[in-house]
Amino acid sequence: MEKVFRKISLKDKRNYDLEYWLSKTAEERIAAIEFLRQQFYEVKDGSPPRFQRVVRVIKREPR
């Protein structure tokens, strides 16, 4: 991953983050999201989220 440093004025209205990400391919953007997601779960508790088990009891009338 290329490190980019840019010093800008608060008066500068250009959105450099948006320009940067729009210059990347869809594959590069997805890879960056996956990298950040993995880092988050390593810091949080070391395990990715799991699906929650949902059980629903339905009472039916006898036939």
Biopython code that builds the backbone (N, CA, C, O; Angstrom):
import numpy as np
from Bio.PDB.StructureBuilder import StructureBuilder

atoms = [
    (1, "MET", "N", (0.840, -1.157, 0.000)),
    (1, "MET", "CA", (0.000, 0.000, 0.000)),
    (1, "MET", "C", (0.893, 1.231, 0.000)),
    (1, "MET", "O", (1.838, 1.324, 0.783)),
    (2, "GLU", "N", (0.599, 2.140, -0.851)),
    (2, "GLU", "CA", (1.400, 3.357, -0.992)),
    (2, "GLU", "C", (0.995, 4.361, 0.076)),
    (2, "GLU", "O", (-0.191, 4.635, 0.257)),
    (3, "LYS", "N", (1.987, 4.914, 0.792)),
    (3, "LYS", "CA", (1.705, 5.926, 1.802)),
    (3, "LYS", "C", (1.716, 7.291, 1.138)),
    (3, "LYS", "O", (2.631, 7.622, 0.384)),
    (4, "VAL", "N", (0.694, 8.076, 1.425)),
    (4, "VAL", "CA", (0.560, 9.396, 0.817)),
    (4, "VAL", "C", (0.398, 10.415, 1.935)),
    (4, "VAL", "O", (-0.411, 10.225, 2.844)),
    (5, "PHE", "N", (1.162, 11.487, 1.868)),
    (5, "PHE", "CA", (1.061, 12.570, 2.835)),
    (5, "PHE", "C", (0.824, 13.853, 2.074)),
    (5, "PHE", "O", (1.529, 14.167, 1.114)),
    (6, "ARG", "N", (-0.186, 14.595, 2.519)),
    (6, "ARG", "CA", (-0.501, 15.849, 1.868)),
    (6, "ARG", "C", (-0.853, 16.869, 2.941)),
    (6, "ARG", "O", (-1.748, 16.628, 3.751)),
    (7, "LYS", "N", (-0.171, 17.991, 2.959)),
    (7, "LYS", "CA", (-0.471, 19.050, 3.913)),
    (7, "LYS", "C", (-1.352, 20.055, 3.177)),
    (7, "LYS", "O", (-0.969, 20.614, 2.149)),
    (8, "ILE", "N", (-2.554, 20.269, 3.739)),
    (8, "ILE", "CA", (-3.490, 21.170, 3.066)),
    (8, "ILE", "C", (-4.026, 22.192, 4.048)),
    (8, "ILE", "O", (-3.984, 21.995, 5.262)),
    (9, "SER", "N", (-4.517, 23.259, 3.516)),
    (9, "SER", "CA", (-5.125, 24.319, 4.306)),
    (9, "SER", "C", (-6.589, 23.972, 4.550)),
    (9, "SER", "O", (-7.217, 23.308, 3.725)),
    (10, "LEU", "N", (-7.133, 24.416, 5.672)),
    (10, "LEU", "CA", (-8.546, 24.186, 5.935)),
    (10, "LEU", "C", (-9.427, 24.961, 4.957)),
    (10, "LEU", "O", (-10.605, 24.647, 4.787)),
    (11, "LYS", "N", (-8.850, 25.964, 4.324)),
    (11, "LYS", "CA", (-9.603, 26.747, 3.336)),
    (11, "LYS", "C", (-9.717, 26.010, 2.010)),
    (11, "LYS", "O", (-10.572, 26.338, 1.187)),
    (12, "ASP", "N", (-8.862, 25.018, 1.799)),
    (12, "ASP", "CA", (-8.883, 24.244, 0.557)),
    (12, "ASP", "C", (-10.102, 23.330, 0.570)),
    (12, "ASP", "O", (-10.240, 22.491, 1.460)),
    (13, "LYS", "N", (-10.976, 23.486, -0.399)),
    (13, "LYS", "CA", (-12.238, 22.745, -0.421)),
    (13, "LYS", "C", (-12.158, 21.421, -1.170)),
    (13, "LYS", "O", (-13.139, 20.678, -1.188)),
    (14, "ARG", "N", (-11.029, 21.103, -1.785)),
    (14, "ARG", "CA", (-10.928, 19.858, -2.547)),
    (14, "ARG", "C", (-10.975, 18.666, -1.607)),
    (14, "ARG", "O", (-10.438, 18.696, -0.500)),
    (15, "ASN", "N", (-11.619, 17.639, -2.069)),
    (15, "ASN", "CA", (-11.736, 16.416, -1.275)),
    (15, "ASN", "C", (-10.704, 15.419, -1.800)),
    (15, "ASN", "O", (-10.977, 14.648, -2.720)),
    (16, "TYR", "N", (-9.510, 15.450, -1.197)),
    (16, "TYR", "CA", (-8.421, 14.602, -1.665)),
    (16, "TYR", "C", (-8.693, 13.122, -1.415)),
    (16, "TYR", "O", (-8.281, 12.278, -2.210)),
    (17, "ASP", "N", (-9.382, 12.795, -0.320)),
    (17, "ASP", "CA", (-9.703, 11.392, -0.055)),
    (17, "ASP", "C", (-10.584, 10.825, -1.159)),
    (17, "ASP", "O", (-10.340, 9.725, -1.655)),
    (18, "LEU", "N", (-11.603, 11.576, -1.539)),
    (18, "LEU", "CA", (-12.502, 11.112, -2.589)),
    (18, "LEU", "C", (-11.747, 10.950, -3.906)),
    (18, "LEU", "O", (-11.932, 9.956, -4.608)),
    (19, "GLU", "N", (-10.919, 11.897, -4.236)),
    (19, "GLU", "CA", (-10.128, 11.808, -5.466)),
    (19, "GLU", "C", (-9.219, 10.584, -5.447)),
    (19, "GLU", "O", (-9.078, 9.891, -6.455)),
    (20, "TYR", "N", (-8.608, 10.325, -4.301)),
    (20, "TYR", "CA", (-7.704, 9.179, -4.176)),
    (20, "TYR", "C", (-8.452, 7.883, -4.421)),
    (20, "TYR", "O", (-8.017, 7.055, -5.220)),
    (21, "TRP", "N", (-9.589, 7.699, -3.730)),
    (21, "TRP", "CA", (-10.310, 6.441, -3.845)),
    (21, "TRP", "C", (-10.975, 6.275, -5.207)),
    (21, "TRP", "O", (-11.110, 5.149, -5.686)),
    (22, "LEU", "N", (-11.385, 7.344, -5.828)),
    (22, "LEU", "CA", (-11.956, 7.241, -7.175)),
    (22, "LEU", "C", (-10.893, 6.882, -8.208)),
    (22, "LEU", "O", (-11.215, 6.367, -9.280)),
    (23, "SER", "N", (-9.630, 7.152, -7.890)),
    (23, "SER", "CA", (-8.550, 6.812, -8.824)),
    (23, "SER", "C", (-8.181, 5.327, -8.742)),
    (23, "SER", "O", (-7.454, 4.827, -9.600)),
    (24, "LYS", "N", (-8.677, 4.614, -7.713)),
    (24, "LYS", "CA", (-8.374, 3.190, -7.529)),
    (24, "LYS", "C", (-9.425, 2.328, -8.217)),
    (24, "LYS", "O", (-10.557, 2.759, -8.434)),
    (25, "THR", "N", (-9.032, 1.109, -8.553)),
    (25, "THR", "CA", (-9.980, 0.182, -9.168)),
    (25, "THR", "C", (-10.915, -0.373, -8.085)),
    (25, "THR", "O", (-10.643, -0.247, -6.891)),
    (26, "ALA", "N", (-11.998, -0.977, -8.515)),
    (26, "ALA", "CA", (-12.940, -1.566, -7.562)),
    (26, "ALA", "C", (-12.252, -2.652, -6.731)),
    (26, "ALA", "O", (-12.508, -2.772, -5.533)),
    (27, "GLU", "N", (-11.388, -3.433, -7.359)),
    (27, "GLU", "CA", (-10.676, -4.491, -6.642)),
    (27, "GLU", "C", (-9.768, -3.916, -5.554)),
    (27, "GLU", "O", (-9.681, -4.475, -4.460)),
    (28, "GLU", "N", (-9.099, -2.811, -5.846)),
    (28, "GLU", "CA", (-8.213, -2.182, -4.863)),
    (28, "GLU", "C", (-9.016, -1.614, -3.691)),
    (28, "GLU", "O", (-8.585, -1.708, -2.542)),
    (29, "ARG", "N", (-10.170, -1.031, -3.975)),
    (29, "ARG", "CA", (-11.008, -0.478, -2.908)),
    (29, "ARG", "C", (-11.548, -1.590, -2.008)),
    (29, "ARG", "O", (-11.567, -1.445, -0.786)),
    (30, "ILE", "N", (-11.981, -2.688, -2.603)),
    (30, "ILE", "CA", (-12.493, -3.814, -1.808)),
    (30, "ILE", "C", (-11.370, -4.423, -0.972)),
    (30, "ILE", "O", (-11.584, -4.784, 0.185)),
    (31, "ALA", "N", (-10.182, -4.537, -1.549)),
    (31, "ALA", "CA", (-9.038, -5.075, -0.802)),
    (31, "ALA", "C", (-8.710, -4.180, 0.392)),
    (31, "ALA", "O", (-8.377, -4.687, 1.463)),
    (32, "ALA", "N", (-8.798, -2.868, 0.229)),
    (32, "ALA", "CA", (-8.525, -1.942, 1.329)),
    (32, "ALA", "C", (-9.571, -2.083, 2.431)),
    (32, "ALA", "O", (-9.233, -2.046, 3.614)),
    (33, "ILE", "N", (-10.827, -2.243, 2.054)),
    (33, "ILE", "CA", (-11.889, -2.430, 3.046)),
    (33, "ILE", "C", (-11.677, -3.732, 3.812)),
    (33, "ILE", "O", (-11.828, -3.768, 5.033)),
    (34, "GLU", "N", (-11.330, -4.788, 3.103)),
    (34, "GLU", "CA", (-11.093, -6.081, 3.750)),
    (34, "GLU", "C", (-9.914, -5.993, 4.719)),
    (34, "GLU", "O", (-9.962, -6.564, 5.808)),
    (35, "PHE", "N", (-8.857, -5.278, 4.324)),
    (35, "PHE", "CA", (-7.689, -5.088, 5.192)),
    (35, "PHE", "C", (-8.090, -4.374, 6.479)),
    (35, "PHE", "O", (-7.691, -4.792, 7.566)),
    (36, "LEU", "N", (-8.873, -3.303, 6.368)),
    (36, "LEU", "CA", (-9.311, -2.559, 7.548)),
    (36, "LEU", "C", (-10.244, -3.392, 8.417)),
    (36, "LEU", "O", (-10.181, -3.315, 9.644)),
    (37, "ARG", "N", (-11.112, -4.189, 7.789)),
    (37, "ARG", "CA", (-12.040, -5.048, 8.525)),
    (37, "ARG", "C", (-11.272, -6.074, 9.357)),
    (37, "ARG", "O", (-11.594, -6.302, 10.523)),
    (38, "GLN", "N", (-10.261, -6.686, 8.753)),
    (38, "GLN", "CA", (-9.457, -7.672, 9.476)),
    (38, "GLN", "C", (-8.702, -7.035, 10.634)),
    (38, "GLN", "O", (-8.603, -7.628, 11.708)),
    (39, "GLN", "N", (-8.173, -5.840, 10.427)),
    (39, "GLN", "CA", (-7.471, -5.144, 11.510)),
    (39, "GLN", "C", (-8.420, -4.837, 12.662)),
    (39, "GLN", "O", (-8.048, -4.981, 13.826)),
    (40, "PHE", "N", (-9.633, -4.418, 12.349)),
    (40, "PHE", "CA", (-10.615, -4.094, 13.377)),
    (40, "PHE", "C", (-10.908, -5.307, 14.254)),
    (40, "PHE", "O", (-10.930, -5.184, 15.478)),
    (41, "TYR", "N", (-11.131, -6.469, 13.658)),
    (41, "TYR", "CA", (-11.476, -7.652, 14.435)),
    (41, "TYR", "C", (-10.284, -8.179, 15.221)),
    (41, "TYR", "O", (-10.470, -8.773, 16.283)),
    (42, "GLU", "N", (-9.061, -7.978, 14.728)),
    (42, "GLU", "CA", (-7.884, -8.383, 15.495)),
    (42, "GLU", "C", (-7.765, -7.549, 16.759)),
    (42, "GLU", "O", (-7.405, -8.075, 17.812)),
    (43, "VAL", "N", (-8.059, -6.264, 16.674)),
    (43, "VAL", "CA", (-7.965, -5.377, 17.829)),
    (43, "VAL", "C", (-9.139, -5.613, 18.777)),
    (43, "VAL", "O", (-8.966, -5.594, 19.996)),
    (44, "LYS", "N", (-10.331, -5.835, 18.222)),
    (44, "LYS", "CA", (-11.543, -5.975, 19.033)),
    (44, "LYS", "C", (-11.470, -7.193, 19.939)),
    (44, "LYS", "O", (-11.385, -7.045, 21.158)),
    (45, "ASP", "N", (-11.502, -8.385, 19.375)),
    (45, "ASP", "CA", (-11.430, -9.587, 20.207)),
    (45, "ASP", "C", (-10.809, -10.772, 19.477)),
    (45, "ASP", "O", (-10.774, -11.882, 20.009)),
    (46, "GLY", "N", (-10.333, -10.547, 18.296)),
    (46, "GLY", "CA", (-9.643, -11.597, 17.574)),
    (46, "GLY", "C", (-10.520, -12.515, 16.759)),
    (46, "GLY", "O", (-10.006, -13.397, 16.071)),
    (47, "SER", "N", (-11.834, -12.336, 16.812)),
    (47, "SER", "CA", (-12.696, -13.224, 16.032)),
    (47, "SER", "C", (-13.709, -12.417, 15.224)),
    (47, "SER", "O", (-14.211, -11.393, 15.688)),
    (48, "PRO", "N", (-13.998, -12.878, 14.032)),
    (48, "PRO", "CA", (-14.988, -12.171, 13.211)),
    (48, "PRO", "C", (-16.394, -12.407, 13.757)),
    (48, "PRO", "O", (-16.618, -13.359, 14.505)),
    (49, "PRO", "N", (-17.333, -11.553, 13.390)),
    (49, "PRO", "CA", (-18.693, -11.729, 13.901)),
    (49, "PRO", "C", (-19.336, -12.991, 13.333)),
    (49, "PRO", "O", (-19.002, -13.426, 12.231)),
    (50, "ARG", "N", (-20.231, -13.554, 14.068)),
    (50, "ARG", "CA", (-20.954, -14.749, 13.647)),
    (50, "ARG", "C", (-22.424, -14.376, 13.450)),
    (50, "ARG", "O", (-22.903, -13.362, 13.958)),
    (51, "PHE", "N", (-23.119, -15.224, 12.700)),
    (51, "PHE", "CA", (-24.549, -15.010, 12.552)),
    (51, "PHE", "C", (-25.235, -15.335, 13.867)),
    (51, "PHE", "O", (-24.859, -16.280, 14.562)),
    (52, "GLN", "N", (-26.238, -14.547, 14.198)),
    (52, "GLN", "CA", (-26.995, -14.791, 15.412)),
    (52, "GLN", "C", (-28.040, -15.867, 15.126)),
    (52, "GLN", "O", (-28.724, -15.828, 14.104)),
    (53, "ARG", "N", (-28.149, -16.812, 16.030)),
    (53, "ARG", "CA", (-29.136, -17.877, 15.865)),
    (53, "ARG", "C", (-30.496, -17.349, 16.304)),
    (53, "ARG", "O", (-30.646, -16.824, 17.407)),
    (54, "VAL", "N", (-31.461, -17.491, 15.445)),
    (54, "VAL", "CA", (-32.811, -17.018, 15.738)),
    (54, "VAL", "C", (-33.749, -18.214, 15.733)),
    (54, "VAL", "O", (-33.789, -18.984, 14.773)),
    (55, "VAL", "N", (-34.499, -18.362, 16.812)),
    (55, "VAL", "CA", (-35.469, -19.445, 16.921)),
    (55, "VAL", "C", (-36.823, -18.801, 17.181)),
    (55, "VAL", "O", (-36.963, -17.938, 18.047)),
    (56, "ARG", "N", (-37.803, -19.231, 16.425)),
    (56, "ARG", "CA", (-39.137, -18.682, 16.584)),
    (56, "ARG", "C", (-40.116, -19.834, 16.770)),
    (56, "ARG", "O", (-40.153, -20.757, 15.957)),
    (57, "VAL", "N", (-40.905, -19.782, 17.833)),
    (57, "VAL", "CA", (-41.912, -20.815, 18.084)),
    (57, "VAL", "C", (-43.254, -20.279, 17.604)),
    (57, "VAL", "O", (-43.688, -19.194, 17.993)),
    (58, "ILE", "N", (-43.889, -21.055, 16.764)),
    (58, "ILE", "CA", (-45.184, -20.650, 16.218)),
    (58, "ILE", "C", (-46.230, -21.643, 16.678)),
    (58, "ILE", "O", (-46.094, -22.846, 16.455)),
    (59, "LYS", "N", (-47.270, -21.146, 17.317)),
    (59, "LYS", "CA", (-48.374, -22.015, 17.733)),
    (59, "LYS", "C", (-49.361, -22.120, 16.572)),
    (59, "LYS", "O", (-49.819, -21.113, 16.031)),
    (60, "ARG", "N", (-49.670, -23.329, 16.213)),
    (60, "ARG", "CA", (-50.601, -23.556, 15.106)),
    (60, "ARG", "C", (-51.866, -24.225, 15.640)),
    (60, "ARG", "O", (-51.828, -24.975, 16.615)),
    (61, "GLU", "N", (-52.943, -23.945, 15.002)),
    (61, "GLU", "CA", (-54.200, -24.587, 15.377)),
    (61, "GLU", "C", (-54.196, -26.022, 14.859)),
    (61, "GLU", "O", (-53.691, -26.298, 13.771)),
    (62, "PRO", "N", (-54.768, -26.936, 15.655)),
    (62, "PRO", "CA", (-54.841, -28.335, 15.181)),
    (62, "PRO", "C", (-55.774, -28.438, 13.979)),
    (62, "PRO", "O", (-56.724, -27.668, 13.842)),
    (63, "ARG", "N", (-55.490, -29.380, 13.135)),
    (63, "ARG", "CA", (-56.301, -29.570, 11.915)),
    (63, "ARG", "C", (-57.451, -30.476, 12.135)),
    (63, "ARG", "O", (-58.221, -30.733, 11.210)),
]
sb = StructureBuilder()
sb.init_structure("model")
sb.init_model(0)
sb.init_chain("A")
sb.init_seg("    ")
for serial, (resi, resn, name, xyz) in enumerate(atoms, 1):
    if name == "N":
        sb.init_residue(resn, " ", resi, " ")
    sb.init_atom(name, np.array(xyz, "f"), 0.0, 1.0, " ", f" {name:<3s}", serial, name[0])
structure = sb.get_structure()
